[in-house]
Amino acid sequence: MNNFEPMSVAELNLRIDKSEEDFKNGRYKTSKELLERFKDKE
């Protein structure tokens, strides 16, 4: 059973704002870092 509920426009905007703030403050992972982290989980 899927309990998925779409987020509101307000929630989406909050997530975008947080992501932009995180990026500005260096709180992000590169694609390479993510691939390294998950490569052994296959």
FIKOLTOR-787135 format. One record per residue (C-alpha): residue number from 1; residue in one letter; chain; x, y, z. Coordinates in Angstrom, 2 decimals. Layout:
N
<num:NUM residuo:A cadena:A u:X v:Y w:Z>
...
***
This chain:
42
<num:1 residuo:M cadena:A u:0.00 v:0.00 w:0.00>
<num:2 residuo:N cadena:A u:1.32 v:3.42 w:-0.92>
<num:3 residuo:N cadena:A u:0.77 v:6.27 w:1.53>
<num:4 residuo:F cadena:A u:2.35 v:8.85 w:-0.74>
<num:5 residuo:E cadena:A u:0.99 v:12.36 w:-0.45>
<num:6 residuo:P cadena:A u:2.39 v:15.13 w:-2.65>
<num:7 residuo:M cadena:A u:3.98 v:18.06 w:-0.88>
<num:8 residuo:S cadena:A u:2.41 v:21.47 w:-1.03>
<num:9 residuo:V cadena:A u:3.95 v:24.35 w:-2.95>
<num:10 residuo:A cadena:A u:4.90 v:25.91 w:0.40>
<num:11 residuo:E cadena:A u:6.73 v:22.70 w:1.47>
<num:12 residuo:L cadena:A u:8.52 v:22.55 w:-1.87>
<num:13 residuo:N cadena:A u:9.64 v:26.16 w:-1.54>
<num:14 residuo:L cadena:A u:10.94 v:25.50 w:2.00>
<num:15 residuo:R cadena:A u:12.95 v:22.52 w:0.76>
<num:16 residuo:I cadena:A u:14.40 v:24.55 w:-2.10>
<num:17 residuo:D cadena:A u:15.34 v:27.38 w:0.27>
<num:18 residuo:K cadena:A u:17.02 v:24.93 w:2.68>
<num:19 residuo:S cadena:A u:18.91 v:23.24 w:-0.17>
<num:20 residuo:E cadena:A u:20.17 v:26.58 w:-1.46>
<num:21 residuo:E cadena:A u:21.26 v:27.59 w:2.05>
<num:22 residuo:D cadena:A u:23.01 v:24.24 w:2.57>
<num:23 residuo:F cadena:A u:24.85 v:24.60 w:-0.74>
<num:24 residuo:K cadena:A u:25.92 v:28.15 w:0.12>
<num:25 residuo:N cadena:A u:27.32 v:26.89 w:3.44>
<num:26 residuo:G cadena:A u:29.16 v:23.92 w:1.92>
<num:27 residuo:R cadena:A u:26.75 v:21.30 w:3.30>
<num:28 residuo:Y cadena:A u:26.45 v:19.03 w:0.29>
<num:29 residuo:K cadena:A u:27.95 v:15.87 w:-1.22>
<num:30 residuo:T cadena:A u:29.40 v:15.58 w:-4.70>
<num:31 residuo:S cadena:A u:28.24 v:12.85 w:-7.07>
<num:32 residuo:K cadena:A u:31.61 v:11.16 w:-6.58>
<num:33 residuo:E cadena:A u:31.16 v:11.14 w:-2.79>
<num:34 residuo:L cadena:A u:27.67 v:9.63 w:-3.11>
<num:35 residuo:L cadena:A u:28.86 v:6.96 w:-5.53>
<num:36 residuo:E cadena:A u:31.69 v:6.00 w:-3.17>
<num:37 residuo:R cadena:A u:29.32 v:5.78 w:-0.24>
<num:38 residuo:F cadena:A u:26.82 v:3.51 w:-1.97>
<num:39 residuo:K cadena:A u:28.98 v:1.47 w:-4.36>
<num:40 residuo:D cadena:A u:29.28 v:-1.51 w:-1.96>
<num:41 residuo:K cadena:A u:25.55 v:-1.67 w:-1.23>
<num:42 residuo:E cadena:A u:24.59 v:-3.37 w:-4.51>
***
